[in-house]
Amino acid sequence: MNYDLIIARYGEIGVKSPKIRSRFERKLVKNIKATFDCEVDRNQGRIYIHPKDFEDGVKKLNRVFGVVSYSPATSTTATYEGIDETLTKYVGDLISEDLIDENTKFAIKCRRVGKHDFSSQEMAAHCGGVVRNVVLAPVDLTNPDLTIFVEIRDNNAFIFHEKIKGPGGLPLGTQGKVVALLSSGIDSPVAAYLMMKRGCEVIALNCDNSPFTTPKASELFDALVDQLNIYAKGSPIKKRVVHYGEYLQAAKDKAPEKMTCVLCKSGMYHIAEKLALKLGADAIVDGSSVGQVASQTLSNILATRYGVDMPILSPLIGLDKEEITQIAKKIGTFEISEIDDGGCSAVPRYPETQADLERVKLACEDMNQDEEIEKAFRNIVRFD
């Protein structure tokens, strides 16, 4: 097909106030330009993209949050002559690619913005005749095999037949920053991705539990951030690593063993909160899903978040493992998370599943949690 541009569409951006809408559009355009080399124009709720490498643009636009759908298109003038000539060539290309023949039921859908000497229905009927002059395919407006779209905006017309689904959401970087607790597992990268889809810039915080974990866990964290970063053009993920083994050792040595996982998660939240305050983030994100592991029973979720004043967002909270896994496969993190990192040897044989808040407070006092958190926080390492 002889395309010369891509038409990108957004969804909920369009219901914002004019000022907010304009700001979101500008950020969306910036993110598109950061994703692949192109020129971009905005006009009346549409974004017109002229990629330097067309195939690269079509492939990578699916990674830009805020784009609901997009169409490779051919442009012409909004006149009968221009549309006739361009549509005739377009149908010829469809025939050469085996997308239409005399047995293909087709429909024309015409949308028009601006003042013209024809209606949308008149132009659609006219375009149907143009198609049938090239190939005697049957018209079926109810259940077509192929729909050809003719979009007319003022003096320009655009012809296309595909509407490729984009990732949707809001442009990355329009909703502030979050600190995402990111491990090498399946869940937390998906949680970070979903918050990116809602427009949040991500600071990824990894708790390095060595010597209770192997160096492989840190390698997988790096690989997961690299994978997520293909969706983060324009607002790349910032990486922070906290050396957490000493904190875990204090929890094991000074508090009841069965409380180790509860104290571990509690400490992560507190450190994430301190980092968020330092870097200007507004929330913490984790991969919790109710009941999935010992630290994610409702009782333990309440107990581990005690004393944290910042919002903790858990976008996976109502999803099951299969649903989370499907998203992980779609975004390319599943294969990385599936690699065996050796697990965490600090996990007790019988972890607490119904933590009582008062007992958690006592355990925190026993291990001098505030002091251990401060020590760990001082040792956060930046990797950007």
C-alpha positions as CSV (number, residue, x, y, z in Angstrom):
1,M,0.0,0.0,0.0
2,N,1.2,3.5,-0.8
3,Y,0.6,5.1,2.5
4,D,1.9,8.6,3.3
5,L,0.8,9.1,6.9
6,I,-0.7,7.5,10.0
7,I,-3.8,8.9,11.6
8,A,-3.8,8.4,15.4
9,R,-6.9,8.8,17.6
10,Y,-7.2,9.3,21.3
11,G,-10.2,8.6,23.6
12,E,-10.7,10.1,27.0
13,I,-8.3,13.0,26.3
14,G,-11.2,14.4,24.2
15,V,-13.5,14.9,27.2
16,K,-11.0,17.1,29.1
17,S,-11.3,20.8,29.3
18,P,-9.8,22.7,26.3
19,K,-6.7,23.7,28.4
20,I,-6.1,20.2,29.8
21,R,-6.8,18.6,26.4
22,S,-4.3,20.8,24.7
23,R,-1.6,20.0,27.3
24,F,-2.3,16.2,27.0
25,E,-2.2,16.4,23.2
26,R,1.2,18.2,23.4
27,K,2.6,15.5,25.7
28,L,1.2,12.7,23.5
29,V,2.9,14.3,20.4
30,K,6.2,14.6,22.4
31,N,6.0,10.9,23.4
32,I,5.2,9.8,19.8
33,K,8.3,11.8,18.5
34,A,10.4,10.2,21.2
35,T,9.3,6.7,20.1
36,F,10.2,6.9,16.5
37,D,11.5,9.5,14.0
38,C,8.5,11.4,12.5
39,E,6.8,14.7,11.9
40,V,3.5,15.2,13.7
41,D,0.5,17.6,13.1
42,R,-2.6,18.1,15.4
43,N,-6.0,19.0,14.0
44,Q,-9.5,18.8,15.5
45,G,-9.0,15.7,17.6
46,R,-6.8,13.8,15.2
47,I,-3.0,13.4,15.2
48,Y,-1.4,13.1,11.8
49,I,2.0,11.3,11.8
50,H,4.5,11.3,9.0
51,P,7.2,8.7,9.9
52,K,10.6,8.6,8.3
53,D,10.4,4.8,8.4
54,F,6.7,3.8,7.9
55,E,6.9,0.2,9.0
56,D,8.8,1.2,12.1
57,G,6.2,3.8,12.9
58,V,3.2,1.4,12.5
59,K,4.9,-1.1,14.8
60,K,6.0,1.3,17.5
61,L,2.9,3.4,17.7
62,N,1.3,0.5,19.6
63,R,3.6,1.3,22.5
64,V,2.5,4.9,23.0
65,F,0.0,5.4,25.8
66,G,-2.9,7.6,25.0
67,V,-3.3,6.3,21.4
68,V,-6.6,4.4,21.3
69,S,-6.4,3.4,17.6
70,Y,-4.5,4.3,14.5
71,S,-4.7,3.9,10.7
72,P,-2.1,3.9,8.0
73,A,-3.7,6.2,5.4
74,T,-3.3,7.8,2.0
75,S,-4.1,11.5,1.7
76,T,-5.6,13.6,-1.1
77,T,-7.7,16.7,-1.7
78,A,-11.3,16.9,-0.6
79,T,-12.6,17.0,-4.1
80,Y,-14.3,14.5,-6.3
81,E,-11.4,14.4,-8.7
82,G,-8.8,14.0,-5.9
83,I,-10.8,11.3,-4.1
84,D,-11.6,9.4,-7.4
85,E,-8.0,9.2,-8.5
86,T,-6.6,8.3,-5.0
87,L,-9.3,5.8,-4.2
88,T,-8.9,4.1,-7.6
89,K,-5.2,3.6,-6.9
90,Y,-6.0,2.5,-3.3
91,V,-8.4,-0.3,-4.5
92,G,-5.8,-1.4,-7.0
93,D,-3.3,-1.9,-4.2
94,L,-6.0,-3.8,-2.2
95,I,-6.4,-6.1,-5.1
96,S,-2.7,-6.7,-5.5
97,E,-2.5,-7.6,-1.8
98,D,-5.5,-10.0,-2.1
99,L,-7.6,-7.9,0.2
100,I,-10.5,-7.5,-2.2
101,D,-11.9,-9.3,-5.3
102,E,-15.3,-9.8,-6.9
103,N,-16.4,-12.0,-4.0
104,T,-15.5,-9.6,-1.2
105,K,-18.4,-7.8,0.4
106,F,-17.4,-4.2,1.1
107,A,-18.8,-1.0,2.6
108,I,-17.7,2.6,2.4
109,K,-17.9,4.7,5.6
110,C,-17.5,8.4,5.1
111,R,-17.0,11.0,7.8
112,R,-16.9,14.7,7.0
113,V,-15.8,17.8,9.0
114,G,-16.1,21.2,7.5
115,K,-18.2,22.8,4.7
116,H,-18.4,20.9,1.4
117,D,-20.8,20.8,-1.6
118,F,-21.7,17.1,-0.8
119,S,-23.0,15.2,2.3
120,S,-21.3,12.3,3.9
121,Q,-23.9,9.9,2.4
122,E,-23.5,11.3,-1.1
123,M,-19.7,10.9,-0.9
124,A,-20.0,7.4,0.4
125,A,-22.3,6.4,-2.4
126,H,-20.0,8.0,-4.9
127,C,-17.0,6.2,-3.5
128,G,-18.9,2.9,-3.7
129,G,-19.3,3.5,-7.4
130,V,-15.5,4.2,-7.7
131,V,-14.7,0.9,-6.1
132,R,-17.1,-1.0,-8.3
133,N,-15.5,0.6,-11.4
134,V,-12.3,-1.1,-10.4
135,V,-13.6,-4.4,-9.1
136,L,-17.2,-5.7,-9.2
137,A,-17.4,-6.6,-5.5
138,P,-20.8,-6.7,-3.8
139,V,-21.8,-3.9,-1.5
140,D,-22.9,-5.0,2.0
141,L,-23.4,-2.2,4.6
142,T,-24.5,-4.6,7.3
143,N,-21.8,-7.3,7.4
144,P,-19.0,-6.3,5.1
145,D,-15.7,-8.3,4.7
146,L,-13.9,-5.1,4.1
147,T,-14.7,-1.5,5.1
148,I,-13.0,1.4,3.3
149,F,-13.0,4.6,5.3
150,V,-13.0,8.0,3.7
151,E,-12.4,10.8,6.2
152,I,-12.8,14.3,4.9
153,R,-11.6,17.3,7.0
154,D,-11.9,20.7,5.4
155,N,-9.6,20.7,2.3
156,N,-8.1,17.3,2.9
157,A,-9.3,13.7,2.5
158,F,-7.8,10.5,3.9
159,I,-8.5,6.9,2.8
160,F,-7.8,3.8,4.9
161,H,-9.1,0.4,5.6
162,E,-7.5,-0.6,8.9
163,K,-8.1,0.6,12.5
164,I,-5.3,-0.8,14.6
165,K,-6.0,-0.9,18.3
166,G,-3.5,1.1,20.4
167,P,-2.7,0.7,24.1
168,G,-5.2,3.4,25.1
169,G,-4.9,5.1,28.5
170,L,-3.4,8.6,29.1
171,P,-0.1,10.0,27.7
172,L,2.8,9.0,29.9
173,G,3.9,11.8,32.1
174,T,0.6,13.6,32.5
175,Q,-0.4,12.2,35.9
176,G,2.7,12.8,38.0
177,K,5.2,10.3,39.4
178,V,4.9,7.0,41.4
179,V,7.5,4.8,43.1
180,A,6.8,1.3,41.9
181,L,8.2,-1.6,44.0
182,L,9.6,-3.8,41.2
183,S,10.9,-7.3,41.8
184,S,11.9,-10.0,39.3
185,G,8.4,-11.7,39.5
186,I,5.5,-11.6,37.2
187,D,3.1,-9.3,39.0
188,S,5.0,-6.1,39.8
189,P,6.1,-5.3,36.2
190,V,2.5,-5.6,35.1
191,A,1.4,-3.2,37.9
192,A,4.1,-0.7,36.8
193,Y,2.9,-1.0,33.2
194,L,-0.8,-0.4,34.1
195,M,0.2,2.8,36.0
196,M,2.2,3.9,33.1
197,K,-0.9,3.4,31.0
198,R,-2.7,5.7,33.3
199,G,-0.1,8.4,32.5
200,C,2.2,8.0,35.6
201,E,5.9,8.4,35.3
202,V,7.6,5.5,37.1
203,I,10.5,5.4,39.5
204,A,11.3,1.6,39.9
205,L,12.6,0.6,43.3
206,N,14.1,-2.8,43.7
207,C,14.9,-4.3,47.1
208,D,18.1,-6.3,46.8
209,N,17.6,-9.0,49.4
210,S,21.1,-10.5,49.0
211,P,22.5,-12.7,50.7
212,F,19.0,-14.2,50.8
213,T,18.7,-13.9,47.0
214,T,21.1,-14.6,44.2
215,P,22.6,-11.9,41.8
216,K,20.2,-13.3,39.2
217,A,17.3,-11.4,40.8
218,S,19.1,-8.1,40.2
219,E,19.9,-9.0,36.6
220,L,16.2,-9.8,36.0
221,F,15.2,-6.5,37.5
222,D,17.4,-4.7,35.0
223,A,16.0,-6.7,32.1
224,L,12.4,-6.0,33.2
225,V,13.1,-2.2,33.4
226,D,14.6,-2.4,29.9
227,Q,11.5,-4.1,28.6
228,L,9.1,-1.7,30.3
229,N,11.1,1.2,28.9
230,I,10.0,0.5,25.4
231,Y,6.7,1.8,26.5
232,A,8.2,4.8,28.4
233,K,9.6,6.9,25.6
234,G,9.4,10.5,26.6
235,S,9.4,9.7,30.3
236,P,11.9,6.8,30.8
237,I,11.8,4.8,34.0
238,K,14.2,5.8,36.7
239,K,15.9,3.0,38.6
240,R,16.8,2.8,42.3
241,V,18.1,-0.2,44.2
242,V,18.1,-0.5,48.0
243,H,20.4,-3.0,49.7
244,Y,17.8,-4.8,51.8
245,G,19.6,-7.8,53.2
246,E,20.7,-6.2,56.5
247,Y,17.1,-5.1,57.2
248,L,15.9,-8.7,56.5
249,Q,18.5,-10.1,58.8
250,A,17.4,-7.8,61.6
251,A,13.8,-8.9,61.1
252,K,14.8,-12.6,61.3
253,D,17.1,-12.1,64.3
254,K,15.0,-9.8,66.5
255,A,11.3,-10.5,65.6
256,P,9.2,-13.7,65.5
257,E,10.3,-15.7,62.5
258,K,6.8,-16.1,61.1
259,M,6.5,-12.3,60.9
260,T,9.5,-12.0,58.5
261,C,7.4,-11.6,55.3
262,V,5.1,-9.1,56.9
263,L,8.0,-7.0,58.2
264,C,9.8,-7.3,54.9
265,K,6.8,-5.8,53.0
266,S,6.2,-3.2,55.7
267,G,9.8,-2.0,55.4
268,M,9.6,-1.8,51.6
269,Y,6.6,0.5,51.8
270,H,8.3,2.8,54.3
271,I,11.4,3.0,52.2
272,A,9.3,3.6,49.1
273,E,7.5,6.4,50.9
274,K,10.8,8.1,51.9
275,L,12.0,7.8,48.3
276,A,8.8,9.2,46.9
277,L,9.0,12.3,49.2
278,K,12.6,12.8,48.2
279,L,11.9,12.6,44.4
280,G,8.5,14.3,44.3
281,A,6.4,11.3,43.7
282,D,2.8,11.2,44.9
283,A,2.1,7.5,45.4
284,I,3.6,4.0,45.8
285,V,2.7,1.1,43.5
286,D,2.9,-2.6,44.2
287,G,1.8,-5.8,42.6
288,S,-0.5,-7.0,45.3
289,S,-3.4,-9.3,44.4
290,V,-5.8,-10.3,47.2
291,G,-5.0,-13.8,48.6
292,Q,-2.3,-14.6,46.1
293,V,0.6,-15.1,48.6
294,A,1.0,-14.9,52.4
295,S,1.7,-11.2,52.5
296,Q,-1.4,-10.4,50.4
297,T,-4.3,-11.6,52.7
298,L,-6.5,-8.7,53.7
299,S,-5.2,-8.9,57.2
300,N,-1.6,-8.7,56.1
301,I,-2.3,-6.0,53.5
302,L,-3.7,-3.8,56.4
303,A,-0.8,-4.7,58.7
304,T,2.0,-4.1,56.2
305,R,0.7,-0.7,55.2
306,Y,0.4,0.6,58.8
307,G,2.2,3.9,59.4
308,V,2.5,4.7,55.7
309,D,0.8,8.0,54.9
310,M,1.2,8.1,51.2
311,P,-1.3,6.3,48.9
312,I,-0.4,2.8,48.0
313,L,-1.9,1.8,44.6
314,S,-2.4,-1.9,43.7
315,P,-3.7,-2.0,40.2
316,L,-3.8,-5.9,40.2
317,I,-5.7,-6.2,43.4
318,G,-8.8,-7.9,41.9
319,L,-7.0,-9.9,39.1
320,D,-6.2,-13.5,39.3
321,K,-2.8,-15.0,38.2
322,E,-4.0,-16.0,34.8
323,E,-5.3,-12.5,34.0
324,I,-2.0,-11.0,35.2
325,T,0.0,-13.5,33.2
326,Q,-1.9,-12.7,30.0
327,I,-0.9,-9.0,30.4
328,A,2.7,-10.0,31.2
329,K,2.9,-12.0,28.0
330,K,1.3,-9.2,26.0
331,I,3.9,-6.6,27.1
332,G,6.9,-8.9,27.0
333,T,7.8,-9.2,30.6
334,F,6.5,-12.8,31.2
335,E,9.5,-14.5,29.6
336,I,11.9,-12.5,31.8
337,S,10.0,-13.1,35.0
338,E,9.8,-16.8,34.3
339,I,13.5,-17.2,34.5
340,D,14.4,-18.8,37.8
341,D,16.1,-16.4,40.2
342,G,16.5,-18.8,43.0
343,G,13.8,-17.3,45.2
344,C,14.3,-15.8,48.7
345,S,15.7,-17.9,51.5
346,A,14.5,-15.5,54.1
347,V,10.9,-16.8,53.7
348,P,9.9,-18.7,56.9
349,R,8.5,-22.2,56.6
350,Y,5.2,-21.1,58.1
351,P,4.7,-17.4,57.3
352,E,2.1,-15.3,59.0
353,T,-1.1,-15.1,57.0
354,Q,-3.4,-13.3,59.5
355,A,-1.3,-10.7,61.1
356,D,-2.7,-8.8,64.0
357,L,-1.8,-5.1,63.9
358,E,-0.8,-5.0,67.6
359,R,1.5,-7.9,67.2
360,V,3.0,-6.3,64.1
361,K,3.7,-3.1,66.0
362,L,5.5,-5.1,68.7
363,A,7.5,-6.9,66.1
364,C,8.5,-3.6,64.5
365,E,9.7,-2.4,67.9
366,D,11.6,-5.6,68.6
367,M,13.7,-5.2,65.4
368,N,14.0,-1.4,65.7
369,Q,12.3,-1.0,62.4
370,D,12.7,2.8,62.1
371,E,16.4,2.6,62.6
372,E,16.8,-0.3,60.1
373,I,14.7,1.6,57.5
374,E,16.9,4.7,57.9
375,K,20.1,2.6,57.4
376,A,18.7,0.9,54.3
377,F,17.4,4.2,52.9
378,R,20.9,5.8,53.2
379,N,22.2,3.0,50.9
380,I,19.9,3.4,48.0
381,V,21.8,3.4,44.7
382,R,20.7,5.3,41.6
383,F,21.0,3.6,38.2
384,D,19.8,5.7,35.3
